[in-house]
Structure formats: structure tokens, C-alpha cells
Amino acid sequence: MCTCITYKNGDFYFGRNLDLDSSFGEKVTVTPRNFPLDFRMGGRDERHYAMIGMASADERFPLYAEAVNEKGLSMAGLNFPGYSFYQQPDGEGAEPASFEVIAWILGRYASVAEAQRCLAEMKIIDSAFSEQMPPAPLHWMLADCDRCIVLEAVRGGLKIHENPFGVLTNNPTFEYHRMNMDNYLNLTAQAPQNRFSDSLELKPYSRGMGALGLPGDASSASRFVRAAFLKWNSAAPEAEDASVSQFFHILDNVAMVRGMVMTERGTYDITTYSCCVNTRTGTYYYKTYDDSRVRSVDMYKLDLEENRLLFFDTKE
């Protein structure tokens, strides 16, 4: 369970809610340009674009849930169970493992257009990071200030979808979410007009009735619609504080409160953390379930020529 959005308000912002029933050892992680990226089937990138995001704290490889590189290209992986299908490697074309996809793309490409030129020949392989960390079923949103696409590795191969909404949640496929949005084309932030009948005097009795029918449950389809409606009807001053605040307000409206969603194991999904990155300044803002203060890490205040991963504990 997760929700990812883009937001353009002067600067371009990218971020997400990560919804899980437990921590995955996450830390804000900066991968400097000279940290060697060793890929299972793709060789070794000695030098690459720097990036910042939230990752599992492993010093061998940046296991990003989402990240933004120094060129402003952004990517996030979201849970996609029952639909994702990873292939076996055959030594032809680009073959990153699912846990490598974000670092592989953000380390090499400066824009969606650049990255897409490689995607037609790319396949995501079924390789685990370790015995304790099997491949997670994921799909990905890739965005810059001009375009947004969705990558879905399914049985028919890697499918690429243009994403005009700048929103992604979980399964079903993006094609379903695109079609489902048509069910809500009548929603509006304005006061509704009587189109029921010219013979009846019907009028709104409360503000906000133009959005009657906006789904409020925690399902992926409902979160997609709700996040898209809030994003595309957002109004905020074009200032950093206002933009970041607005971004988190949108994410708060699709967040998981402990107790509202029970998993098959009897545990509860919660919004473990929410994040927002200004893709121009490289500033990564975040807050956690148990600490609603918005904190930040500025990538450009760090030594991006380092050859080691830089970790920042979310509890500090």
C-alpha cells in the first residue's frame, strides 16, 4: 500500500507515502557520484549521477524505495502483488533486478525521455538481494518536470504507460486506474449545478458538495482518485514552505492510520513515512508516523564526490 504523486508549483516536487506494517530499516540515503554501483547483470558503474531518497540501510547497495537524482529525475517503487512478473536473465539488453531498477535508471539518465530510449530493451530479472530479501512485487513511477510514466513488469514484458495524472498507487494495473478515473469526471471543487431535472428545485446545502462521490476508503483505486483530485485542484502560493506544506497535506489525505487496514497476518498497515523532494534544489523533506515534524536533508550541502553511501537516521 503506497501513494506517489508529482506536484508542480513553481518548482517541481516528487514524493510518496510508504505504507507498511513494519519498518524495513529505512534511512534517508545519499548516493554520491563515486560510490560504485555493482549490478548483478549490468556490470559496475564507477561514476554516475548522485541521488537522494529513502533506502534500506545497507552499505553494499542503495536499496531505494524512491529517489531523485541531481538532474531532477525521480523514481519510486510501489507494491504491485499479483501482477508483477520478473524474467530470467539471458545476457541480452539491460537486465536490472527489481531492487536495482531505481539506482540503475537514476544513476544513468537525466530525464524521462533519455531513460525511455533504453526501456524498450530492458527486462527486470528475478534476482533477490539476499536470502532474507526476496524480490518485492513492484511497479514504478518515473517523472521529471515535463513527463511522467509508469513501468510495469508483467507476463507480457515491461509495459510503459504515459501517466498524465502524476499519481500512482498499487494494483490493479495502471490501465485500470486510467479507466477508473473516467468514473469521476463529474467531480468538481466548485458548487454543483442542478442537472437532475429542470422541473425540480435542487440546490446544494453545504460547501464541498461538488465532490460528493469522491472515495474515502484506503483501497488503491480510491487513493488514486482522491490523490489525483486533491493534486489537480490544489491551490498554494509559489513559495517553498507553502509548496512543501501543500504536498504533505495531499499525502495526509491518503495516509494510513493504524487500525484502519488489517493485513492477512493480522497486523496493521500504517504510513511509515511521507516524503517530498524539491527536484531542483535536491532537498528531501520527510516525516514519520510517530513524528509529524517535517525534517530535511539537502543533498547539495554534502560532498557528492564521496565514494561511500551517506545515511541519515529518520529517528534523529
C-alpha positions as CSV (number, residue, x, y, z in Angstrom):
1,M,0.0,0.0,0.0
2,C,1.6,3.3,-1.1
3,T,0.7,6.5,-2.9
4,C,3.1,8.5,-5.1
5,I,2.5,12.0,-6.6
6,T,4.2,14.7,-8.5
7,Y,3.4,18.4,-7.9
8,K,4.4,21.4,-10.0
9,N,4.1,24.8,-8.2
10,G,6.9,26.9,-9.5
11,D,9.4,24.2,-8.7
12,F,8.7,20.5,-9.4
13,Y,8.2,18.2,-6.4
14,F,8.1,14.4,-6.2
15,G,7.2,12.2,-3.2
16,R,5.1,9.5,-1.7
17,N,3.6,7.8,1.3
18,L,5.2,4.4,2.1
19,D,2.6,2.2,3.8
20,L,3.8,-0.9,5.5
21,D,3.1,-2.9,8.7
22,S,6.7,-2.7,9.8
23,S,9.9,-0.9,9.2
24,F,12.4,-2.0,6.5
25,G,15.4,-0.4,8.2
26,E,14.8,2.8,6.2
27,K,17.2,5.8,6.3
28,V,17.5,8.9,4.2
29,T,20.3,7.8,1.9
30,V,22.5,9.8,-0.4
31,T,24.4,8.0,-3.1
32,P,27.4,10.2,-4.1
33,R,28.8,10.2,-7.7
34,N,31.7,8.0,-6.9
35,F,30.0,5.2,-4.9
36,P,30.5,2.1,-7.1
37,L,27.2,0.6,-8.1
38,D,27.6,-3.1,-8.7
39,F,24.7,-4.6,-10.7
40,R,24.1,-8.4,-10.8
41,M,23.9,-8.5,-14.6
42,G,24.9,-4.9,-15.6
43,G,28.5,-4.6,-14.6
44,R,29.8,-1.8,-12.4
45,D,29.1,1.9,-12.6
46,E,32.1,3.6,-11.0
47,R,30.7,7.1,-11.6
48,H,27.1,8.2,-12.0
49,Y,24.6,10.9,-11.1
50,A,24.2,11.5,-7.4
51,M,20.8,10.8,-5.8
52,I,18.9,11.1,-2.6
53,G,15.9,9.1,-1.2
54,M,14.8,6.7,1.4
55,A,16.5,3.3,1.3
56,S,17.1,0.3,3.4
57,A,20.4,1.0,5.3
58,D,22.7,-1.5,3.6
59,E,26.3,-0.3,2.8
60,R,26.7,-2.6,-0.2
61,F,23.9,-1.1,-2.4
62,P,21.3,1.7,-2.1
63,L,18.0,-0.2,-1.8
64,Y,15.8,2.8,-2.7
65,A,12.1,2.9,-2.2
66,E,12.2,6.2,-4.0
67,A,14.9,8.7,-5.0
68,V,15.7,11.8,-7.0
69,N,18.9,12.4,-8.9
70,E,20.9,15.6,-9.3
71,K,19.3,16.2,-12.7
72,G,15.8,16.2,-11.2
73,L,14.8,12.7,-12.5
74,S,12.6,11.0,-9.9
75,M,11.5,7.4,-9.4
76,A,9.6,5.4,-6.8
77,G,8.7,1.7,-6.5
78,L,5.2,0.8,-5.2
79,N,3.7,-2.6,-4.2
80,F,2.2,-4.5,-7.1
81,P,1.4,-8.0,-5.9
82,G,-0.4,-10.5,-8.1
83,Y,0.6,-8.6,-11.3
84,S,4.4,-8.2,-11.3
85,F,6.4,-10.8,-13.2
86,Y,10.2,-10.8,-13.4
87,Q,12.1,-12.6,-16.1
88,Q,15.1,-14.9,-16.1
89,P,18.3,-13.2,-17.4
90,D,19.6,-14.2,-20.9
91,G,22.5,-11.8,-21.2
92,E,20.8,-9.6,-23.8
93,G,20.0,-5.9,-23.3
94,A,19.6,-4.2,-19.9
95,E,18.7,-6.6,-17.1
96,P,18.5,-4.9,-13.7
97,A,17.0,-6.8,-10.8
98,S,13.9,-5.2,-9.2
99,F,15.9,-3.9,-6.3
100,E,18.4,-2.3,-8.7
101,V,15.9,-0.5,-11.0
102,I,15.9,2.9,-9.3
103,A,19.6,3.2,-8.9
104,W,20.2,1.8,-12.4
105,I,18.0,4.4,-14.1
106,L,18.7,7.4,-11.9
107,G,22.4,6.8,-12.0
108,R,22.5,7.0,-15.8
109,Y,19.8,9.2,-17.1
110,A,18.9,12.9,-16.7
111,S,15.3,12.8,-18.0
112,V,12.3,10.6,-18.7
113,A,13.0,11.0,-22.5
114,E,16.6,9.8,-22.0
115,A,15.6,6.8,-19.9
116,Q,12.8,5.7,-22.2
117,R,15.2,5.1,-25.0
118,C,16.6,2.2,-23.0
119,L,13.3,0.8,-21.7
120,A,12.2,-0.9,-24.8
121,E,15.1,-3.4,-24.5
122,M,15.1,-3.6,-20.7
123,K,13.8,-6.5,-18.7
124,I,13.6,-6.8,-15.0
125,I,15.1,-10.0,-13.7
126,D,14.0,-12.3,-10.9
127,S,17.0,-11.9,-8.6
128,A,17.0,-11.5,-4.9
129,F,19.2,-9.1,-3.0
130,S,19.7,-11.8,-0.4
131,E,18.1,-14.9,1.0
132,Q,16.4,-12.7,3.6
133,M,15.2,-10.2,1.0
134,P,13.4,-11.9,-1.9
135,P,12.3,-9.8,-4.9
136,A,9.4,-7.5,-3.9
137,P,6.5,-7.3,-6.4
138,L,6.7,-3.7,-7.6
139,H,5.8,-1.3,-10.3
140,W,7.4,2.1,-10.7
141,M,6.6,5.8,-11.4
142,L,9.4,7.7,-13.2
143,A,9.0,11.5,-13.6
144,D,10.7,14.8,-14.4
145,C,9.2,18.3,-14.7
146,D,8.0,17.5,-18.2
147,R,6.8,13.9,-18.2
148,C,5.6,11.1,-16.1
149,I,5.5,7.4,-17.0
150,V,4.7,4.1,-15.2
151,L,6.8,0.9,-15.6
152,E,5.0,-2.4,-15.1
153,A,6.9,-5.7,-15.4
154,V,4.1,-8.2,-16.2
155,R,3.9,-11.5,-18.0
156,G,3.8,-9.8,-21.4
157,G,7.1,-8.0,-20.7
158,L,7.8,-4.5,-19.5
159,K,4.9,-2.2,-20.2
160,I,5.4,1.6,-20.3
161,H,2.4,3.9,-19.7
162,E,2.2,7.6,-20.1
163,N,0.8,9.0,-16.8
164,P,-0.9,12.4,-17.2
165,F,-2.2,12.3,-13.6
166,G,1.2,12.2,-12.0
167,V,-0.2,9.8,-9.4
168,L,0.4,6.1,-8.7
169,T,-0.9,3.7,-6.1
170,N,-0.9,-0.1,-6.2
171,N,-2.6,-3.0,-8.1
172,P,-4.5,-3.4,-10.4
173,T,-2.6,-2.2,-13.4
174,F,-2.2,1.4,-14.4
175,E,-4.6,0.7,-17.3
176,Y,-7.3,0.0,-14.8
177,H,-6.6,3.2,-12.8
178,R,-6.7,5.2,-16.1
179,M,-10.1,3.8,-17.0
180,N,-11.4,4.1,-13.4
181,M,-10.7,7.9,-13.4
182,D,-13.5,8.3,-16.0
183,N,-16.0,7.3,-13.4
184,Y,-15.2,10.6,-11.5
185,L,-15.1,13.1,-14.3
186,N,-18.1,15.0,-12.8
187,L,-16.4,15.8,-9.5
188,T,-15.6,19.5,-9.0
189,A,-14.2,21.8,-6.3
190,Q,-16.9,24.3,-7.3
191,A,-20.5,24.2,-6.1
192,P,-22.5,21.7,-8.1
193,Q,-25.2,22.7,-10.5
194,N,-28.6,21.0,-10.7
195,R,-28.6,18.7,-13.7
196,F,-31.0,16.2,-12.2
197,S,-34.1,17.8,-13.6
198,D,-35.3,21.2,-14.8
199,S,-38.6,20.5,-13.1
200,L,-37.1,20.2,-9.6
201,E,-35.6,23.0,-7.5
202,L,-32.5,21.3,-6.2
203,K,-29.6,23.2,-4.7
204,P,-26.5,22.5,-2.6
205,Y,-27.0,22.9,1.2
206,S,-23.3,22.7,2.0
207,R,-19.9,23.7,0.6
208,G,-17.9,20.8,-0.9
209,M,-20.9,19.0,-2.4
210,G,-19.3,19.2,-5.9
211,A,-17.0,16.4,-4.7
212,L,-19.8,14.1,-3.5
213,G,-18.7,10.6,-4.6
214,L,-15.0,11.2,-4.0
215,P,-14.0,7.8,-2.5
216,G,-12.7,7.9,1.1
217,D,-11.6,4.3,1.7
218,A,-8.0,3.1,1.7
219,S,-8.1,0.9,-1.4
220,S,-5.5,1.6,-4.1
221,A,-8.2,2.6,-6.6
222,S,-9.8,5.0,-4.2
223,R,-6.5,6.5,-3.1
224,F,-5.5,7.1,-6.7
225,V,-8.7,9.0,-7.4
226,R,-8.5,11.0,-4.1
227,A,-4.8,11.9,-4.6
228,A,-5.5,13.0,-8.2
229,F,-8.5,15.1,-7.3
230,L,-6.6,16.9,-4.5
231,K,-3.5,17.4,-6.6
232,W,-5.3,18.8,-9.7
233,N,-7.4,21.1,-7.6
234,S,-4.6,22.2,-5.4
235,A,-4.0,26.0,-4.8
236,A,-0.9,27.2,-3.0
237,P,1.4,30.2,-3.2
238,E,4.6,29.5,-5.3
239,A,6.9,29.5,-2.3
240,E,8.9,26.6,-0.9
241,D,7.3,26.5,2.5
242,A,3.8,26.7,1.0
243,S,4.5,24.1,-1.7
244,V,6.0,21.6,0.7
245,S,3.2,22.1,3.2
246,Q,0.6,21.6,0.4
247,F,2.4,18.5,-0.8
248,F,2.2,16.9,2.7
249,H,-1.5,17.9,3.1
250,I,-2.3,16.0,-0.1
251,L,-0.4,12.9,1.1
252,D,-2.1,13.2,4.5
253,N,-5.4,12.7,2.8
254,V,-4.4,9.3,1.5
255,A,-2.4,8.2,4.6
256,M,-2.9,5.0,6.6
257,V,-4.0,5.4,10.3
258,R,-3.0,2.4,12.4
259,G,-6.0,0.2,12.7
260,M,-7.9,1.2,9.5
261,V,-6.3,-1.5,7.3
262,M,-5.6,-5.0,8.7
263,T,-3.3,-7.3,6.7
264,E,-3.7,-11.0,6.2
265,R,-1.2,-11.6,9.0
266,G,-3.4,-9.6,11.5
267,T,-1.0,-6.6,11.5
268,Y,-1.9,-3.1,10.5
269,D,-0.6,-1.0,7.6
270,I,0.5,2.4,8.6
271,T,2.1,5.3,6.6
272,T,5.6,4.5,7.8
273,Y,6.9,7.8,6.3
274,S,5.9,10.5,3.9
275,C,8.4,12.4,1.8
276,C,8.6,15.3,-0.7
277,V,11.6,16.3,-2.7
278,N,12.3,19.6,-4.4
279,T,13.9,18.1,-7.6
280,R,15.7,21.4,-8.4
281,T,17.3,22.0,-5.0
282,G,17.8,18.4,-4.1
283,T,16.2,18.9,-0.7
284,Y,14.5,15.8,0.7
285,Y,11.7,16.5,3.2
286,Y,10.2,13.7,5.3
287,K,8.1,12.9,8.3
288,T,7.4,9.6,10.0
289,Y,4.3,8.0,11.5
290,D,5.4,8.7,15.1
291,D,7.0,12.1,14.4
292,S,5.0,14.6,12.3
293,R,7.7,17.2,12.3
294,V,8.9,17.8,8.7
295,R,12.7,17.4,8.6
296,S,15.0,17.7,5.6
297,V,18.3,16.7,4.1
298,D,19.9,18.9,1.5
299,M,21.9,16.8,-1.0
300,Y,23.9,19.8,-2.2
301,K,25.3,20.5,1.3
302,L,27.1,17.2,1.2
303,D,30.2,16.0,-0.6
304,L,28.8,14.5,-3.7
305,E,32.2,13.3,-4.8
306,E,32.3,10.8,-1.9
307,N,32.8,7.1,-2.6
308,R,30.5,5.8,0.2
309,L,26.8,5.9,1.0
310,L,25.7,8.6,3.3
311,F,22.9,7.7,5.8
312,F,20.6,9.9,7.9
313,D,18.6,8.2,10.6
314,T,14.9,9.1,10.5
315,K,14.6,8.9,14.3
316,E,17.2,11.6,14.9
